[in-house]
Amino acid sequence: SLMAALDWTYQRLSLPERWLFLQLGLFKMAVTLPTLSELVAGTELEHADLSYLLGRLVGTSLLTREPGPGSPRYRLL
């Protein structure tokens, strides 16, 4: 089932990837890297490589990257 596939994928994420994935769920629309940088300020991920983590989430197909003017935008599926 779809839920089983999503659960399987989520269980294979690292802790920082899981945390970022859950934070992305706070947004109804696509979000930019600068916005995410503000979101993680003062957290354990403040100095994390967000570009890398976002790339990993895109690679798992849990997240899409939308090119556009300015910064690319990231959206949960």
N, C-alpha and C positions, 0 to 999 in steps of 0.2 A: 504494500500500500504506500501511498504518498507519505503518510505520517511516519511510517517505519523507515522510509528512505531518508526523510529529513532528520529523524532521530539518530539514525546511523551516522549521517554526515556530521551532525552536531557533536556527537560523542567523540569524534576523531579530531575535533578542533583543540588547539592548545588553550590554556586558560586565558591568555590575553586575547586570542581570537574569539573565544566565547564571550568575554566581557564586551568587546567591541561590537559583536553581533547583537547582543542584547541592547546595547546603547543605541544602535541604529534603529531598533524597533520603536524608539521614542519619536521618530520622525515620520510624518505622513507622506512627505515628499522626499525627493532625492536631496542629498546633502553633499557639500563640498569638503575637501580636505581641510581648508582653513576653519570651517565650522566645527569639524570633528576635533581639530587641535584645541579649540576653545573649550570643547566639551570635556576633554581629558585633562585639562590644566588642573593641577593640584591632586591628581590621582596617581595610582601606580603606573599608569600608562603615559604619564606626562612626557617621558623621555623615550618612549617606544618609537620604533620606525612604523608610523601609521601607514605609510605607502606600502610597506611590505605586508603588514597585516591585512590591509584592504585587498591587495593583490591575491593573498592567500584565500580570502573569502570569495573573491571573484572566481578564483580557480576551482572552488568547491561548488560553484553555481548557486550559492546562497545569496549572492549579491551581484548586481550588474553595474557596469561602469558606462556612463553616458557621456560621450565627448560633447563638447559644446564650447561656446565662447568663454574665455576665462578658464577657471578650474573645472576639471571633469567633475561630474556629479555621480554619487553612488546611491543605489536604491536596492532595498530588499526585494526579493522575488515575490 
